[in-house]
Amino acid sequence: MGLRSRLRAPLQARRRVVVKTACYRLVMVCVSILVAYLVVGDVSDALSIGLITNVVKTLTYYGYERLWDRIAWGT
């Protein structure tokens, strides 16, 4: 049996996943900027660190969520 035949339809609409991802990432951006500021002590550096890392993490999370939404294992 091929991988495609073991996959199922997504449980969540793509739009819902995008909104969930955006809300979660907004919270995580704030946390990252705060932690970066506490470590480096510079607002500009903290903003750069917080924003860049969270753009990468947002794209990674979206792909991860979509992949797991298509795997029937454990459901």
Residue pairs with C-beta under 8 A, 6 or more apart in sequence:
6 71
6 72
7 70
7 71
7 72
8 70
8 72
8 75
10 66
10 69
10 70
11 69
11 75
12 20
12 69
14 66
17 62
17 65
17 66
17 69
18 62
20 65
21 58
21 61
21 62
21 65
22 58
24 61
25 54
25 57
25 58
25 61
28 54
28 57
29 50
29 51
29 54
30 50
32 49
32 50
32 53
32 54
33 46
33 47
33 49
33 50
33 51
34 46
36 45
36 46
36 49
36 50
37 43
37 46
40 46
40 49
